[in-house]
Amino acid sequence: METKTINRRNWIKTGILTAGGVLASPYLGFSKNSDLPLQLDQNGDAIYSPFFKEYLPDNFRDYPVLAAKLNANENPYGPSPMALEALKQSAAGGNRYAWKELFDLMDKIADFEGVAQKNIMMGPGSSDLLEKTAMVLFMNGGNVVSADPAYMSLIRVAEAAGGTWKPVPLKDDWSHDLDAMEKAIDADTKLVYICNPNNPTGTITEHQKLLDFCSRVSEKVPVFIDEAYLGFLDDGMKKSMVSLIAEGKDVIIARTFSKIHGMAGLRVGYAVAQQDRLEKLQKITRAGMGISYPSVFAASGAMDDVAFITESRERNAACRNYVYENLTKMNIEYVPSFTSFMIFPIEMEGKAFLQKMTEQKVGVRAFNFMGKNWCRVSMGTMDEMKLFTQALNNVLV
């Protein structure tokens, strides 16, 4: 297969390391002439590993206005009423830096997580924190061990900064192959990265096995656990790795207000880790500087709106079940999801599938895992999911 490699070193010199986050966005900035650190095949699609490819549209800007935008794992119901009210009340303070207010939010988050404020690092979304971690840890080389397929933001920035990726294929049940990941660790490994539930597959790794793995492996190398989607589980906090902080383990847990709280455009996230680990990260980066004054208040309001969180979780589950039922009617064997999105196989070339779905004014993502084509669809409102299933029938049947 013919490939085109874009020079990573030249990209670093432009001073836009955090542009790696674009790779997690729904095609923004993607084109055959992109300057991003991507390896593209002859069709202009992104090759992440020998087992993992994403189909990219030829020109995102020419896309029509979508009736159902289901390609970015956005919560269609948020921000919550309490978050919106806090945002409105604080908007006039947008001319101020949120120093004291940010510390107040950190206190609130620390209390929620059962840790001290010194264990909290803020950022404009969790992807920002993934990328800053990659910048700091891999500027002098080394490798990151993660699943394949995985959420690519941290991995792409690690490679751009000078590191390498050691991908470990997911198991047949789509969980992390923890034994193989541990065996992949070597003297050059600087981080193990785990997204649980995993993006882009929507699948989860069994809690106790992951807890044991993180506890043991973090004695040798730091472990970053990305828990962006844990809020969509009824017992999500019980499945978090945050308890390892109290045990002194070198783990980093990332969360975001973008998903269950519906605040993707307001950009608030945080990491929980040991104080010395956070101090190393913050020697080079300014963690909370990118969060706006109104967003701080909105995040605080969102934490208080338990009713919205519960309703958002329930609506998301209802939409998933609706899609499950319709895929079953179409004789499509989907992969059960624990997130706000799901994947299922498609008997069509990925780029053509994207084009046909877009012509129906429905936006989705398309990937190739292990030589098989897959659609990833985010959960929108029920009306949007009805548009999606109708479009899918028009395209595939």
Contacts in CASP RR format, 6 or more apart in sequence:
PFRMAT RR
TARGET T0000
AUTHOR 0000-0000-0000
METHOD contacts of the structure
MODEL  1
METKTINRRNWIKTGILTAGGVLASPYLGFSKNSDLPLQLDQNGDAIYSP
FFKEYLPDNFRDYPVLAAKLNANENPYGPSPMALEALKQSAAGGNRYAWK
ELFDLMDKIADFEGVAQKNIMMGPGSSDLLEKTAMVLFMNGGNVVSADPA
YMSLIRVAEAAGGTWKPVPLKDDWSHDLDAMEKAIDADTKLVYICNPNNP
TGTITEHQKLLDFCSRVSEKVPVFIDEAYLGFLDDGMKKSMVSLIAEGKD
VIIARTFSKIHGMAGLRVGYAVAQQDRLEKLQKITRAGMGISYPSVFAAS
GAMDDVAFITESRERNAACRNYVYENLTKMNIEYVPSFTSFMIFPIEMEG
KAFLQKMTEQKVGVRAFNFMGKNWCRVSMGTMDEMKLFTQALNNVLV
1 41 0 8 1.000
1 42 0 8 1.000
2 41 0 8 1.000
2 42 0 8 1.000
3 39 0 8 1.000
3 40 0 8 1.000
3 41 0 8 1.000
3 42 0 8 1.000
3 47 0 8 1.000
4 39 0 8 1.000
4 40 0 8 1.000
4 41 0 8 1.000
4 42 0 8 1.000
4 44 0 8 1.000
5 39 0 8 1.000
6 34 0 8 1.000
6 35 0 8 1.000
6 36 0 8 1.000
6 37 0 8 1.000
6 38 0 8 1.000
6 39 0 8 1.000
6 40 0 8 1.000
7 37 0 8 1.000
8 37 0 8 1.000
8 159 0 8 1.000
8 160 0 8 1.000
8 162 0 8 1.000
11 19 0 8 1.000
11 35 0 8 1.000
11 36 0 8 1.000
11 37 0 8 1.000
11 160 0 8 1.000
12 160 0 8 1.000
12 161 0 8 1.000
14 35 0 8 1.000
17 131 0 8 1.000
17 135 0 8 1.000
17 157 0 8 1.000
17 160 0 8 1.000
17 161 0 8 1.000
18 128 0 8 1.000
18 131 0 8 1.000
18 132 0 8 1.000
18 157 0 8 1.000
19 36 0 8 1.000
20 36 0 8 1.000
20 37 0 8 1.000
20 131 0 8 1.000
20 153 0 8 1.000
20 156 0 8 1.000
20 157 0 8 1.000
20 160 0 8 1.000
21 127 0 8 1.000
21 131 0 8 1.000
21 153 0 8 1.000
21 156 0 8 1.000
21 157 0 8 1.000
22 28 0 8 1.000
22 29 0 8 1.000
22 30 0 8 1.000
22 36 0 8 1.000
23 36 0 8 1.000
23 38 0 8 1.000
23 46 0 8 1.000
23 152 0 8 1.000
23 153 0 8 1.000
23 156 0 8 1.000
24 127 0 8 1.000
24 151 0 8 1.000
24 152 0 8 1.000
24 153 0 8 1.000
25 72 0 8 1.000
26 71 0 8 1.000
26 72 0 8 1.000
26 363 0 8 1.000
26 365 0 8 1.000
27 56 0 8 1.000
27 57 0 8 1.000
27 60 0 8 1.000
27 71 0 8 1.000
28 60 0 8 1.000
29 36 0 8 1.000
29 60 0 8 1.000
30 36 0 8 1.000
30 38 0 8 1.000
30 46 0 8 1.000
30 56 0 8 1.000
30 57 0 8 1.000
30 60 0 8 1.000
31 58 0 8 1.000
31 59 0 8 1.000
31 60 0 8 1.000
32 40 0 8 1.000
32 44 0 8 1.000
32 58 0 8 1.000
34 40 0 8 1.000
37 156 0 8 1.000
37 159 0 8 1.000
37 160 0 8 1.000
38 46 0 8 1.000
38 47 0 8 1.000
39 46 0 8 1.000
39 47 0 8 1.000
39 48 0 8 1.000
40 46 0 8 1.000
40 47 0 8 1.000
41 47 0 8 1.000
41 53 0 8 1.000
43 351 0 8 1.000
44 56 0 8 1.000
44 58 0 8 1.000
45 53 0 8 1.000
45 54 0 8 1.000
45 55 0 8 1.000
45 56 0 8 1.000
45 351 0 8 1.000
46 53 0 8 1.000
46 54 0 8 1.000
46 56 0 8 1.000
47 53 0 8 1.000
48 54 0 8 1.000
48 148 0 8 1.000
48 149 0 8 1.000
48 152 0 8 1.000
48 155 0 8 1.000
49 148 0 8 1.000
49 149 0 8 1.000
49 165 0 8 1.000
49 167 0 8 1.000
51 148 0 8 1.000
51 149 0 8 1.000
51 167 0 8 1.000
51 169 0 8 1.000
51 369 0 8 1.000
51 370 0 8 1.000
51 371 0 8 1.000
52 148 0 8 1.000
52 149 0 8 1.000
52 167 0 8 1.000
52 367 0 8 1.000
52 368 0 8 1.000
52 369 0 8 1.000
53 367 0 8 1.000
53 368 0 8 1.000
54 365 0 8 1.000
54 366 0 8 1.000
54 367 0 8 1.000
54 368 0 8 1.000
55 349 0 8 1.000
55 350 0 8 1.000
55 351 0 8 1.000
55 353 0 8 1.000
55 354 0 8 1.000
55 366 0 8 1.000
55 367 0 8 1.000
55 368 0 8 1.000
55 373 0 8 1.000
56 351 0 8 1.000
57 63 0 8 1.000
57 351 0 8 1.000
57 354 0 8 1.000
57 355 0 8 1.000
57 358 0 8 1.000
58 351 0 8 1.000
63 358 0 8 1.000
64 358 0 8 1.000
64 361 0 8 1.000
65 361 0 8 1.000
66 358 0 8 1.000
66 361 0 8 1.000
66 362 0 8 1.000
66 363 0 8 1.000
67 361 0 8 1.000
67 362 0 8 1.000
67 384 0 8 1.000
67 387 0 8 1.000
68 361 0 8 1.000
68 362 0 8 1.000
68 363 0 8 1.000
68 380 0 8 1.000
68 384 0 8 1.000
68 385 0 8 1.000
68 387 0 8 1.000
68 388 0 8 1.000
68 391 0 8 1.000
69 363 0 8 1.000
69 384 0 8 1.000
70 362 0 8 1.000
70 363 0 8 1.000
70 364 0 8 1.000
70 377 0 8 1.000
70 378 0 8 1.000
70 379 0 8 1.000
70 380 0 8 1.000
70 384 0 8 1.000
70 388 0 8 1.000
71 363 0 8 1.000
71 364 0 8 1.000
71 365 0 8 1.000
71 376 0 8 1.000
71 378 0 8 1.000
72 264 0 8 1.000
72 378 0 8 1.000
73 199 0 8 1.000
73 259 0 8 1.000
73 339 0 8 1.000
73 340 0 8 1.000
73 341 0 8 1.000
73 378 0 8 1.000
74 258 0 8 1.000
74 262 0 8 1.000
74 264 0 8 1.000
74 378 0 8 1.000
74 380 0 8 1.000
75 258 0 8 1.000
75 259 0 8 1.000
75 260 0 8 1.000
75 261 0 8 1.000
75 262 0 8 1.000
75 264 0 8 1.000
75 312 0 8 1.000
75 316 0 8 1.000
75 340 0 8 1.000
76 379 0 8 1.000
76 380 0 8 1.000
76 381 0 8 1.000
76 384 0 8 1.000
77 262 0 8 1.000
77 308 0 8 1.000
77 311 0 8 1.000
77 312 0 8 1.000
77 315 0 8 1.000
77 381 0 8 1.000
78 261 0 8 1.000
78 262 0 8 1.000
78 263 0 8 1.000
78 308 0 8 1.000
78 312 0 8 1.000
79 87 0 8 1.000
79 261 0 8 1.000
79 262 0 8 1.000
79 263 0 8 1.000
79 266 0 8 1.000
79 298 0 8 1.000
79 302 0 8 1.000
80 261 0 8 1.000
80 262 0 8 1.000
80 301 0 8 1.000
80 302 0 8 1.000
80 305 0 8 1.000
80 308 0 8 1.000
80 309 0 8 1.000
80 312 0 8 1.000
81 305 0 8 1.000
81 308 0 8 1.000
82 301 0 8 1.000
82 302 0 8 1.000
82 304 0 8 1.000
82 305 0 8 1.000
82 308 0 8 1.000
83 261 0 8 1.000
83 263 0 8 1.000
83 298 0 8 1.000
83 299 0 8 1.000
83 301 0 8 1.000
83 302 0 8 1.000
83 305 0 8 1.000
83 308 0 8 1.000
84 298 0 8 1.000
85 301 0 8 1.000
86 297 0 8 1.000
86 298 0 8 1.000
86 300 0 8 1.000
86 301 0 8 1.000
86 302 0 8 1.000
87 266 0 8 1.000
87 294 0 8 1.000
87 295 0 8 1.000
87 297 0 8 1.000
87 298 0 8 1.000
89 297 0 8 1.000
90 293 0 8 1.000
90 294 0 8 1.000
90 296 0 8 1.000
90 297 0 8 1.000
90 298 0 8 1.000
91 294 0 8 1.000
93 293 0 8 1.000
93 294 0 8 1.000
94 292 0 8 1.000
94 293 0 8 1.000
94 294 0 8 1.000
96 293 0 8 1.000
97 293 0 8 1.000
98 291 0 8 1.000
98 292 0 8 1.000
98 293 0 8 1.000
98 295 0 8 1.000
98 296 0 8 1.000
101 293 0 8 1.000
101 296 0 8 1.000
101 297 0 8 1.000
102 122 0 8 1.000
102 288 0 8 1.000
102 291 0 8 1.000
102 296 0 8 1.000
103 117 0 8 1.000
104 296 0 8 1.000
104 300 0 8 1.000
105 122 0 8 1.000
105 296 0 8 1.000
105 299 0 8 1.000
105 300 0 8 1.000
106 117 0 8 1.000
106 120 0 8 1.000
106 122 0 8 1.000
106 270 0 8 1.000
107 117 0 8 1.000
108 300 0 8 1.000
108 303 0 8 1.000
109 120 0 8 1.000
109 270 0 8 1.000
109 303 0 8 1.000
110 116 0 8 1.000
110 117 0 8 1.000
110 119 0 8 1.000
110 120 0 8 1.000
112 303 0 8 1.000
113 119 0 8 1.000
113 120 0 8 1.000
113 242 0 8 1.000
113 245 0 8 1.000
113 272 0 8 1.000
114 242 0 8 1.000
114 246 0 8 1.000
115 242 0 8 1.000
115 245 0 8 1.000
115 246 0 8 1.000
115 272 0 8 1.000
116 275 0 8 1.000
118 275 0 8 1.000
118 278 0 8 1.000
119 245 0 8 1.000
119 272 0 8 1.000
119 273 0 8 1.000
119 274 0 8 1.000
119 275 0 8 1.000
119 278 0 8 1.000
120 270 0 8 1.000
120 271 0 8 1.000
120 272 0 8 1.000
120 278 0 8 1.000
121 129 0 8 1.000
121 270 0 8 1.000
121 271 0 8 1.000
121 272 0 8 1.000
121 273 0 8 1.000
121 278 0 8 1.000
121 281 0 8 1.000
121 282 0 8 1.000
121 287 0 8 1.000
121 288 0 8 1.000
122 268 0 8 1.000
122 269 0 8 1.000
122 270 0 8 1.000
122 287 0 8 1.000
122 288 0 8 1.000
122 291 0 8 1.000
123 129 0 8 1.000
123 267 0 8 1.000
123 268 0 8 1.000
123 269 0 8 1.000
123 270 0 8 1.000
123 271 0 8 1.000
123 287 0 8 1.000
123 288 0 8 1.000
123 290 0 8 1.000
123 291 0 8 1.000
124 267 0 8 1.000
124 268 0 8 1.000
124 269 0 8 1.000
124 288 0 8 1.000
124 290 0 8 1.000
124 291 0 8 1.000
124 295 0 8 1.000
125 256 0 8 1.000
125 257 0 8 1.000
125 258 0 8 1.000
125 267 0 8 1.000
125 268 0 8 1.000
125 269 0 8 1.000
126 226 0 8 1.000
126 228 0 8 1.000
126 254 0 8 1.000
126 255 0 8 1.000
126 256 0 8 1.000
126 258 0 8 1.000
126 269 0 8 1.000
126 270 0 8 1.000
126 271 0 8 1.000
127 153 0 8 1.000
127 256 0 8 1.000
128 267 0 8 1.000
128 269 0 8 1.000
128 290 0 8 1.000
129 254 0 8 1.000
129 269 0 8 1.000
129 270 0 8 1.000
129 271 0 8 1.000
129 287 0 8 1.000
130 151 0 8 1.000
130 153 0 8 1.000
130 154 0 8 1.000
130 157 0 8 1.000
130 193 0 8 1.000
130 224 0 8 1.000
130 226 0 8 1.000
130 254 0 8 1.000
131 153 0 8 1.000
131 154 0 8 1.000
131 157 0 8 1.000
132 281 0 8 1.000
132 284 0 8 1.000
132 285 0 8 1.000
132 287 0 8 1.000
133 154 0 8 1.000
133 191 0 8 1.000
133 224 0 8 1.000
133 252 0 8 1.000
133 271 0 8 1.000
133 281 0 8 1.000
134 144 0 8 1.000
134 154 0 8 1.000
134 155 0 8 1.000
134 157 0 8 1.000
134 158 0 8 1.000
134 161 0 8 1.000
134 191 0 8 1.000
135 157 0 8 1.000
135 161 0 8 1.000
135 284 0 8 1.000
135 285 0 8 1.000
136 280 0 8 1.000
136 281 0 8 1.000
136 283 0 8 1.000
136 284 0 8 1.000
136 285 0 8 1.000
137 144 0 8 1.000
137 158 0 8 1.000
137 190 0 8 1.000
137 191 0 8 1.000
137 222 0 8 1.000
138 144 0 8 1.000
138 157 0 8 1.000
138 158 0 8 1.000
138 159 0 8 1.000
138 161 0 8 1.000
138 162 0 8 1.000
138 163 0 8 1.000
138 190 0 8 1.000
138 191 0 8 1.000
139 161 0 8 1.000
139 162 0 8 1.000
140 162 0 8 1.000
141 161 0 8 1.000
141 162 0 8 1.000
141 163 0 8 1.000
141 164 0 8 1.000
141 188 0 8 1.000
141 190 0 8 1.000
142 162 0 8 1.000
142 163 0 8 1.000
142 164 0 8 1.000
142 188 0 8 1.000
142 189 0 8 1.000
142 190 0 8 1.000
143 163 0 8 1.000
143 164 0 8 1.000
143 165 0 8 1.000
143 166 0 8 1.000
143 186 0 8 1.000
143 188 0 8 1.000
143 189 0 8 1.000
143 190 0 8 1.000
144 154 0 8 1.000
144 155 0 8 1.000
144 158 0 8 1.000
144 163 0 8 1.000
144 164 0 8 1.000
144 165 0 8 1.000
144 166 0 8 1.000
144 189 0 8 1.000
144 190 0 8 1.000
144 191 0 8 1.000
144 192 0 8 1.000
144 193 0 8 1.000
145 166 0 8 1.000
145 168 0 8 1.000
145 181 0 8 1.000
145 184 0 8 1.000
145 185 0 8 1.000
145 189 0 8 1.000
145 191 0 8 1.000
145 192 0 8 1.000
145 193 0 8 1.000
146 154 0 8 1.000
146 155 0 8 1.000
146 165 0 8 1.000
146 166 0 8 1.000
146 167 0 8 1.000
146 168 0 8 1.000
146 181 0 8 1.000
146 192 0 8 1.000
146 193 0 8 1.000
146 194 0 8 1.000
146 195 0 8 1.000
147 167 0 8 1.000
147 168 0 8 1.000
147 169 0 8 1.000
147 170 0 8 1.000
147 176 0 8 1.000
147 177 0 8 1.000
147 181 0 8 1.000
147 194 0 8 1.000
147 195 0 8 1.000
147 198 0 8 1.000
148 167 0 8 1.000
148 168 0 8 1.000
148 169 0 8 1.000
148 170 0 8 1.000
149 170 0 8 1.000
149 198 0 8 1.000
149 200 0 8 1.000
149 201 0 8 1.000
149 367 0 8 1.000
149 369 0 8 1.000
150 167 0 8 1.000
150 193 0 8 1.000
150 195 0 8 1.000
150 198 0 8 1.000
150 199 0 8 1.000
151 195 0 8 1.000
151 198 0 8 1.000
151 199 0 8 1.000
151 200 0 8 1.000
151 226 0 8 1.000
154 193 0 8 1.000
154 224 0 8 1.000
154 226 0 8 1.000
155 165 0 8 1.000
155 193 0 8 1.000
158 164 0 8 1.000
158 165 0 8 1.000
158 191 0 8 1.000
159 165 0 8 1.000
166 184 0 8 1.000
166 189 0 8 1.000
168 176 0 8 1.000
168 177 0 8 1.000
168 180 0 8 1.000
168 181 0 8 1.000
168 184 0 8 1.000
169 177 0 8 1.000
169 180 0 8 1.000
169 370 0 8 1.000
170 176 0 8 1.000
170 177 0 8 1.000
170 198 0 8 1.000
170 201 0 8 1.000
170 203 0 8 1.000
171 177 0 8 1.000
173 203 0 8 1.000
174 198 0 8 1.000
174 201 0 8 1.000
174 202 0 8 1.000
174 203 0 8 1.000
174 335 0 8 1.000
175 203 0 8 1.000
175 204 0 8 1.000
175 205 0 8 1.000
175 206 0 8 1.000
176 194 0 8 1.000
176 196 0 8 1.000
176 198 0 8 1.000
176 205 0 8 1.000
176 210 0 8 1.000
178 205 0 8 1.000
178 209 0 8 1.000
178 210 0 8 1.000
178 213 0 8 1.000
181 192 0 8 1.000
181 194 0 8 1.000
181 213 0 8 1.000
182 213 0 8 1.000
182 216 0 8 1.000
182 217 0 8 1.000
185 192 0 8 1.000
185 217 0 8 1.000
185 220 0 8 1.000
185 221 0 8 1.000
189 221 0 8 1.000
190 221 0 8 1.000
190 222 0 8 1.000
191 221 0 8 1.000
191 222 0 8 1.000
191 223 0 8 1.000
191 224 0 8 1.000
192 217 0 8 1.000
192 221 0 8 1.000
192 222 0 8 1.000
192 223 0 8 1.000
192 224 0 8 1.000
193 223 0 8 1.000
193 224 0 8 1.000
193 226 0 8 1.000
194 205 0 8 1.000
194 210 0 8 1.000
194 214 0 8 1.000
194 223 0 8 1.000
194 224 0 8 1.000
194 225 0 8 1.000
194 226 0 8 1.000
195 225 0 8 1.000
195 226 0 8 1.000
195 228 0 8 1.000
196 204 0 8 1.000
196 205 0 8 1.000
196 210 0 8 1.000
196 225 0 8 1.000
196 226 0 8 1.000
196 227 0 8 1.000
196 230 0 8 1.000
197 203 0 8 1.000
197 204 0 8 1.000
197 229 0 8 1.000
197 230 0 8 1.000
197 232 0 8 1.000
197 233 0 8 1.000
197 337 0 8 1.000
197 338 0 8 1.000
197 339 0 8 1.000
198 204 0 8 1.000
198 205 0 8 1.000
199 226 0 8 1.000
199 228 0 8 1.000
199 229 0 8 1.000
199 339 0 8 1.000
199 341 0 8 1.000
200 341 0 8 1.000
200 343 0 8 1.000
200 365 0 8 1.000
200 367 0 8 1.000
200 376 0 8 1.000
201 335 0 8 1.000
201 343 0 8 1.000
201 369 0 8 1.000
202 229 0 8 1.000
202 335 0 8 1.000
202 337 0 8 1.000
202 338 0 8 1.000
202 339 0 8 1.000
202 341 0 8 1.000
202 342 0 8 1.000
202 343 0 8 1.000
203 335 0 8 1.000
203 336 0 8 1.000
203 337 0 8 1.000
203 338 0 8 1.000
204 233 0 8 1.000
204 239 0 8 1.000
204 338 0 8 1.000
207 238 0 8 1.000
207 239 0 8 1.000
210 225 0 8 1.000
210 241 0 8 1.000
211 241 0 8 1.000
211 243 0 8 1.000
211 244 0 8 1.000
213 223 0 8 1.000
214 223 0 8 1.000
214 225 0 8 1.000
214 241 0 8 1.000
214 244 0 8 1.000
214 249 0 8 1.000
214 251 0 8 1.000
215 244 0 8 1.000
215 247 0 8 1.000
215 249 0 8 1.000
217 223 0 8 1.000
218 244 0 8 1.000
218 249 0 8 1.000
218 250 0 8 1.000
218 251 0 8 1.000
219 249 0 8 1.000
219 250 0 8 1.000
221 250 0 8 1.000
222 250 0 8 1.000
222 251 0 8 1.000
222 252 0 8 1.000
222 277 0 8 1.000
223 249 0 8 1.000
223 250 0 8 1.000
223 251 0 8 1.000
223 252 0 8 1.000
224 251 0 8 1.000
224 252 0 8 1.000
224 254 0 8 1.000
225 241 0 8 1.000
225 251 0 8 1.000
225 252 0 8 1.000
225 253 0 8 1.000
225 254 0 8 1.000
226 254 0 8 1.000
227 240 0 8 1.000
227 241 0 8 1.000
227 253 0 8 1.000
227 254 0 8 1.000
227 255 0 8 1.000
228 254 0 8 1.000
228 255 0 8 1.000
228 256 0 8 1.000
228 258 0 8 1.000
228 259 0 8 1.000
229 259 0 8 1.000
229 338 0 8 1.000
229 339 0 8 1.000
229 340 0 8 1.000
230 236 0 8 1.000
230 237 0 8 1.000
230 239 0 8 1.000
230 240 0 8 1.000
230 255 0 8 1.000
231 259 0 8 1.000
231 260 0 8 1.000
231 309 0 8 1.000
231 313 0 8 1.000
232 259 0 8 1.000
232 260 0 8 1.000
232 313 0 8 1.000
232 316 0 8 1.000
232 317 0 8 1.000
232 338 0 8 1.000
232 339 0 8 1.000
232 340 0 8 1.000
233 239 0 8 1.000
233 338 0 8 1.000
234 313 0 8 1.000
240 253 0 8 1.000
241 251 0 8 1.000
241 253 0 8 1.000
242 253 0 8 1.000
242 272 0 8 1.000
244 251 0 8 1.000
245 251 0 8 1.000
245 253 0 8 1.000
245 272 0 8 1.000
245 273 0 8 1.000
245 274 0 8 1.000
248 274 0 8 1.000
249 274 0 8 1.000
250 273 0 8 1.000
250 274 0 8 1.000
250 277 0 8 1.000
251 273 0 8 1.000
251 274 0 8 1.000
252 271 0 8 1.000
252 272 0 8 1.000
252 273 0 8 1.000
252 277 0 8 1.000
253 271 0 8 1.000
253 272 0 8 1.000
253 273 0 8 1.000
254 269 0 8 1.000
254 270 0 8 1.000
254 271 0 8 1.000
254 272 0 8 1.000
255 269 0 8 1.000
255 270 0 8 1.000
255 271 0 8 1.000
255 272 0 8 1.000
256 268 0 8 1.000
256 269 0 8 1.000
257 263 0 8 1.000
257 266 0 8 1.000
257 268 0 8 1.000
257 269 0 8 1.000
257 298 0 8 1.000
257 299 0 8 1.000
257 302 0 8 1.000
258 264 0 8 1.000
258 265 0 8 1.000
258 267 0 8 1.000
258 268 0 8 1.000
258 269 0 8 1.000
259 340 0 8 1.000
260 309 0 8 1.000
260 312 0 8 1.000
260 313 0 8 1.000
260 340 0 8 1.000
261 299 0 8 1.000
261 302 0 8 1.000
261 303 0 8 1.000
261 308 0 8 1.000
261 309 0 8 1.000
261 312 0 8 1.000
262 302 0 8 1.000
262 312 0 8 1.000
263 295 0 8 1.000
263 298 0 8 1.000
263 299 0 8 1.000
263 302 0 8 1.000
266 292 0 8 1.000
266 294 0 8 1.000
266 295 0 8 1.000
266 298 0 8 1.000
266 299 0 8 1.000
267 290 0 8 1.000
267 291 0 8 1.000
267 292 0 8 1.000
267 295 0 8 1.000
268 291 0 8 1.000
268 295 0 8 1.000
268 296 0 8 1.000
268 298 0 8 1.000
268 299 0 8 1.000
269 291 0 8 1.000
269 299 0 8 1.000
271 278 0 8 1.000
278 287 0 8 1.000
281 287 0 8 1.000
302 308 0 8 1.000
315 381 0 8 1.000
315 382 0 8 1.000
316 340 0 8 1.000
316 379 0 8 1.000
318 382 0 8 1.000
319 379 0 8 1.000
319 380 0 8 1.000
319 381 0 8 1.000
319 382 0 8 1.000
319 385 0 8 1.000
320 337 0 8 1.000
320 342 0 8 1.000
320 379 0 8 1.000
322 382 0 8 1.000
322 385 0 8 1.000
322 386 0 8 1.000
322 389 0 8 1.000
323 334 0 8 1.000
323 342 0 8 1.000
323 377 0 8 1.000
323 379 0 8 1.000
323 385 0 8 1.000
323 388 0 8 1.000
323 389 0 8 1.000
324 334 0 8 1.000
324 336 0 8 1.000
326 389 0 8 1.000
326 392 0 8 1.000
327 333 0 8 1.000
327 334 0 8 1.000
327 344 0 8 1.000
328 334 0 8 1.000
330 392 0 8 1.000
330 393 0 8 1.000
330 396 0 8 1.000
330 397 0 8 1.000
332 344 0 8 1.000
332 345 0 8 1.000
332 396 0 8 1.000
333 344 0 8 1.000
333 345 0 8 1.000
334 342 0 8 1.000
334 343 0 8 1.000
334 344 0 8 1.000
335 342 0 8 1.000
335 343 0 8 1.000
335 344 0 8 1.000
336 342 0 8 1.000
337 343 0 8 1.000
340 378 0 8 1.000
340 379 0 8 1.000
341 376 0 8 1.000
341 377 0 8 1.000
341 378 0 8 1.000
341 379 0 8 1.000
342 376 0 8 1.000
342 377 0 8 1.000
342 379 0 8 1.000
343 367 0 8 1.000
343 374 0 8 1.000
343 375 0 8 1.000
343 376 0 8 1.000
343 377 0 8 1.000
344 374 0 8 1.000
344 375 0 8 1.000
344 377 0 8 1.000
345 372 0 8 1.000
345 373 0 8 1.000
345 374 0 8 1.000
345 375 0 8 1.000
346 353 0 8 1.000
346 366 0 8 1.000
346 373 0 8 1.000
346 374 0 8 1.000
346 375 0 8 1.000
346 396 0 8 1.000
347 373 0 8 1.000
347 396 0 8 1.000
348 356 0 8 1.000
348 373 0 8 1.000
348 395 0 8 1.000
348 396 0 8 1.000
349 373 0 8 1.000
350 366 0 8 1.000
350 368 0 8 1.000
350 373 0 8 1.000
351 366 0 8 1.000
353 366 0 8 1.000
353 373 0 8 1.000
353 375 0 8 1.000
353 395 0 8 1.000
354 363 0 8 1.000
354 364 0 8 1.000
354 365 0 8 1.000
354 366 0 8 1.000
356 395 0 8 1.000
357 363 0 8 1.000
357 364 0 8 1.000
357 391 0 8 1.000
357 392 0 8 1.000
357 395 0 8 1.000
360 387 0 8 1.000
360 390 0 8 1.000
360 391 0 8 1.000
360 394 0 8 1.000
360 395 0 8 1.000
361 387 0 8 1.000
361 391 0 8 1.000
362 387 0 8 1.000
362 388 0 8 1.000
362 391 0 8 1.000
364 375 0 8 1.000
364 376 0 8 1.000
364 377 0 8 1.000
364 378 0 8 1.000
364 388 0 8 1.000
365 375 0 8 1.000
365 376 0 8 1.000
365 377 0 8 1.000
366 373 0 8 1.000
366 374 0 8 1.000
366 375 0 8 1.000
366 376 0 8 1.000
367 373 0 8 1.000
367 374 0 8 1.000
367 376 0 8 1.000
368 374 0 8 1.000
377 388 0 8 1.000
379 385 0 8 1.000
END
